[in-house]
């Protein structure tokens, strides 16, 4: 079965495609550094490093030839959808998500689905995608797909932890097909720590604690060189908790940022938060300054530790600066989150072929 990976990033979905037996005809990524990472890890997959707006049917024929495309996957960049994006911080009374240029990439994804006519498409995005414009935006996207013949569309918010990812990360998955198949999502493979079902959610401790003491000896396992005052503050953050500024001695509570309005260190939602070894991680946010604190060490996670939490194998190497590596990791779809959904698509395709 043949697949195409759009907005591929470092290759989270490409790993899932490979594990499920798909032949990836080509991948597309606009960021040269991210494309380099993808090519390093998938040397046999042609990479089109370009803006998706420039990708035409004629330009991809050299990669697909006369082959049928069974599946297109991809997650159009989500800045216009995220609750951390524009609509959270500005008066959105006159904001039209359909005209936001950051959202136009979704329509480019739809255009390529139209031109390449795959049997299935798999699109992922932030959960804010579903309630943007009071749900009218996602309804319009579904309508566009249905106009192309993809009348059977399944769309839900999925929790990564339910499928063996040691992270409580929520993403929207939309899967459609033109074969008349009623897609049924795979059942969860893991269950809440409070549930009476087994196996339980995988935890941070399950996947990163064996890396302690191996810094700089495992690919991408390079700690960030924190300022002494920042590392000292980390020492006051209890495992599984955020920093309580009142716990800091006066010399550590003084703000070091020049733009401080209070004169005291600020405790943002994703900064000064220490992970708990006995629980799944919070969402990996792109960027090395956004990664949480290690459960037992007074530093933030390395790119490799975050990649472990994202279920990337250690053999998957990220290129670029440390910050670029961390952005790639944080942006990715956890391979083990996507795999059961893509495996279900493969099962449907095989059954349809055998008819």
C-alpha positions in Angstrom: 0.0 0.0 0.0 1.3 3.5 -0.9 1.2 6.6 1.3 2.3 10.2 1.2 3.4 12.2 4.3 2.6 15.9 4.0 4.0 18.4 6.6 6.2 15.5 7.7 8.4 17.3 10.2 10.9 15.0 11.7 8.9 11.9 10.8 6.6 10.8 13.5 3.9 9.8 11.1 6.4 8.3 8.7 7.5 5.9 11.5 3.9 4.8 12.0 3.4 4.3 8.3 6.5 2.1 8.1 5.5 0.1 11.1 2.1 -0.5 9.5 3.6 -1.7 6.2 3.0 1.4 4.0 5.4 2.3 1.2 6.0 6.1 1.6 6.2 7.5 -2.0 7.4 10.9 -0.9 7.3 13.3 2.1 6.9 17.1 2.1 8.4 19.5 4.6 9.0 23.3 4.2 11.6 23.6 7.0 15.1 22.6 5.6 16.4 21.5 9.0 13.3 19.3 9.7 13.6 17.9 6.2 17.2 17.0 6.8 16.2 15.1 9.9 13.5 13.2 7.9 16.0 12.3 5.1 18.6 11.1 7.6 16.1 8.7 9.2 14.3 7.8 6.0 17.0 7.8 3.3 14.9 5.9 0.8 11.9 8.3 1.0 12.1 11.2 -1.5 11.8 14.5 0.3 10.2 17.6 -1.3 11.5 20.4 0.8 9.2 23.2 -0.4 6.1 25.2 0.5 3.1 23.0 -0.1 1.6 25.9 -2.1 4.3 25.1 -4.8 3.5 21.4 -5.0 1.5 20.6 -8.1 0.2 17.3 -9.4 2.8 17.5 -12.2 5.7 18.0 -9.8 4.8 14.8 -7.8 4.3 12.5 -10.8 8.0 11.8 -10.8 7.6 10.2 -7.4 4.2 8.4 -7.7 4.4 7.5 -11.4 1.3 5.4 -12.2 1.0 4.1 -8.6 -2.3 4.4 -6.8 -2.2 6.5 -3.6 -3.9 4.6 -0.8 -3.3 7.1 2.0 -2.3 10.7 2.5 -1.3 11.7 6.1 -0.4 15.0 7.5 -0.9 17.7 10.1 -1.2 21.2 8.6 0.6 23.7 11.0 -1.8 24.7 13.7 -1.0 28.3 14.7 -4.4 29.5 13.7 -6.2 26.8 15.6 -4.4 26.4 18.9 -5.9 27.8 22.1 -2.4 29.3 22.6 -2.6 31.1 19.3 -4.1 34.3 18.2 -7.7 33.7 19.3 -6.7 33.4 22.9 -4.8 36.7 23.2 -6.6 39.2 21.1 -10.1 40.4 20.7 -11.4 38.0 18.2 -14.7 39.7 17.4 -13.6 40.4 13.8 -11.3 37.4 13.5 -12.3 35.1 10.6 -10.5 31.7 10.8 -11.3 31.1 7.1 -9.2 34.1 6.1 -6.3 33.5 8.5 -3.4 32.7 6.2 -2.1 30.3 8.9 -5.2 28.2 8.3 -4.9 28.2 4.5 -2.5 25.2 4.7 -5.5 23.0 5.5 -7.0 23.9 2.2 -3.8 23.1 0.5 -3.9 19.7 2.1 -7.4 19.3 0.8 -6.3 20.4 -2.7 -3.6 17.6 -2.8 -6.2 15.1 -1.6 -8.4 16.2 -4.5 -5.5 15.9 -7.0 -4.0 12.6 -5.8 -7.3 11.0 -5.0 -6.2 8.6 -2.2 -8.5 6.0 -0.9 -8.0 7.3 2.7 -6.8 10.5 4.3 -5.5 10.9 7.8 -5.3 14.5 9.2 -4.2 15.4 12.7 -4.3 18.8 14.5 -4.6 20.4 17.9 -7.9 19.8 19.7 -8.7 23.5 19.2 -9.3 22.7 15.6 -12.7 21.3 16.5 -14.2 24.3 18.3 -12.6 27.1 16.3 -15.4 29.4 15.0 -17.8 27.5 17.3 -17.3 24.3 15.2 -18.1 25.9 11.9 -14.5 25.7 10.7 -14.2 21.9 11.1 -17.7 21.5 9.6 -16.5 23.4 6.5 -13.4 21.2 6.2 -15.5 18.1 6.4 -17.9 19.6 3.8 -14.9 20.2 1.5 -13.8 16.6 1.8 -17.3 15.3 1.2 -17.6 17.3 -2.0 -14.6 15.3 -3.2 -16.3 12.0 -2.5 -15.0 11.3 1.0 -18.4 10.8 2.5 -17.3 8.6 5.4 -15.4 10.8 7.9 -14.5 9.9 11.5 -13.3 12.8 13.7 -12.5 12.8 17.4 -10.1 14.1 20.0 -7.7 11.4 21.0 -5.6 11.1 24.1 -2.1 9.8 23.4 -1.8 8.1 26.8 -4.7 5.8 25.8 -2.5 4.2 23.2 0.7 3.6 25.2 2.3 7.1 25.0 3.6 8.2 28.4 2.1 11.6 27.8 -1.3 13.2 28.3 -1.4 14.8 24.9 -4.7 15.5 23.1 -4.9 15.8 19.3 -7.7 15.8 16.8 -7.6 12.9 14.4 -9.8 13.1 11.2 -9.9 10.0 9.0 -11.9 9.9 5.8 -12.3 7.5 2.9 -14.1 7.2 -0.5 -14.7 3.5 -0.2 -17.9 3.6 1.8 -16.2 2.2 4.9 -17.5 3.2 8.3 -14.2 3.7 10.1 -14.2 2.4 13.7 -11.4 3.7 15.9 -9.1 1.2 17.6 -9.8 0.5 21.3 -7.5 2.0 23.9 -4.5 -0.2 24.8 -3.8 1.5 28.1 -5.9 2.9 30.9 -5.9 5.6 33.5 -3.9 5.1 36.7 -7.2 5.3 38.6 -8.8 2.7 36.4 -9.4 -1.0 37.5 -8.3 -2.0 34.0 -4.9 -3.1 32.9 -2.4 -2.2 31.5 -2.1 1.2 33.1 -0.8 4.4 31.4 2.9 4.3 30.8 4.8 6.9 32.9 7.7 9.2 32.6 9.7 7.0 34.9 9.1 4.0 32.6 10.9 5.7 29.7 13.6 8.2 30.7 15.1 7.3 34.0 17.6 4.9 32.5 19.1 7.8 30.7 20.4 9.4 33.9 24.2 9.5 33.8 24.3 9.0 30.1 24.1 12.6 29.1 26.1 13.4 25.9 26.6 9.6 25.3 23.2 9.0 23.6 22.1 10.9 20.4 20.4 14.2 21.2 20.8 13.7 24.9 22.5 17.1 25.6 21.4 19.0 28.7 20.7 22.7 28.4 23.3 24.9 30.2 21.0 26.7 32.6 22.0 29.9 34.4 23.0 29.1 38.0 20.1 31.0 39.3 17.6 29.1 37.2 19.1 25.7 38.2 18.9 26.8 41.8 15.2 27.6 41.4 14.6 24.2 40.0 15.9 22.7 43.3 12.8 24.2 45.0 10.3 22.6 42.6 8.9 19.4 44.1 8.3 16.3 41.9 5.1 16.6 40.0 4.6 20.2 41.0 5.0 23.8 39.8 7.2 26.2 41.5 5.8 28.0 44.5 7.4 31.4 44.3 6.9 31.9 48.0 9.2 29.0 48.7 12.1 30.7 47.1 14.7 32.6 49.2 14.8 36.3 48.3 17.9 36.1 46.2 16.3 33.5 43.9 12.9 35.2 43.7 14.4 38.3 42.0 13.4 38.5 38.4 16.3 38.2 35.9 14.3 39.1 32.8 14.6 42.8 31.9 10.9 43.0 30.9 9.7 41.9 34.3 6.8 44.0 35.6 6.8 42.7 39.1 10.4 42.4 40.0 9.8 38.7 40.9 10.3 35.6 38.8 7.2 34.6 36.8 5.8 31.1 36.9 4.3 30.4 33.5 2.2 27.4 32.9 4.9 25.3 31.2 8.0 26.7 32.9 9.2 25.6 36.4 7.0 22.5 36.3 8.7 19.2 37.3 7.5 15.9 35.9 6.4 13.0 38.1 8.1 9.7 37.5 4.9 7.9 38.5 2.6 9.7 36.0 2.4 10.3 32.3 4.0 13.6 31.1 2.2 16.8 30.4 2.2 17.8 26.7 5.6 18.3 25.1 5.5 21.9 23.9 7.9 22.8 21.1 11.1 24.6 22.1 13.9 23.8 24.6 12.7 26.6 26.9 9.3 25.1 27.1 10.3 21.5 28.1 9.4 20.6 31.8 12.0 19.9 34.5 13.4 16.4 34.8 11.8 14.4 37.7 15.0 14.2 39.8 17.6 16.5 38.1 17.7 20.3 38.3 17.5 20.8 34.5 14.9 20.6 31.8 14.5 17.6 29.6 16.9 16.9 26.8 15.7 16.4 23.3 16.2 12.7 23.7 14.3 12.5 26.9 11.4 14.4 25.3 11.7 12.1 22.2 11.4 9.0 24.5 8.2 10.5 25.9 7.0 11.1 22.3 7.8 7.4 21.6 10.6 8.0 19.1 13.2 5.2 19.2 16.7 6.2 20.1 17.8 5.3 16.6 15.8 8.2 15.3 18.3 11.1 15.3 17.3 14.8 15.2 19.6 17.2 13.4 20.2 21.0 13.9 20.8 23.0 17.0 19.5 21.9 20.3 16.6 24.3 20.0 15.8 23.0 16.5 15.9 19.5 17.8 13.5 20.3 20.6 11.1 22.0 18.3 11.0 19.0 16.0 10.4 16.7 18.9 7.6 18.9 20.4 5.9 19.4 17.0 5.7 15.7 16.2 2.8 13.3 16.3 3.9 10.5 18.7 4.4 7.4 16.4 2.8 5.0 18.9 -0.3 7.3 19.1 -0.9 7.3 15.4 0.1 3.7 14.7 -3.1 1.9 15.8 -5.2 4.3 13.8 -3.1 3.8 10.7 -2.9 0.1 11.2 -6.8 0.1 11.2 -6.7 1.9 7.8 -4.3 -0.8 6.5 -6.7 -3.5 7.6 -9.6 -1.8 5.8 -7.5 -1.4 2.6 -6.5 -5.0 2.6 -10.1 -6.2 3.1 -11.3 -3.9 0.3 -8.5 -5.2 -2.0 -9.6 -8.8 -1.3 -13.2 -8.2 -2.4 
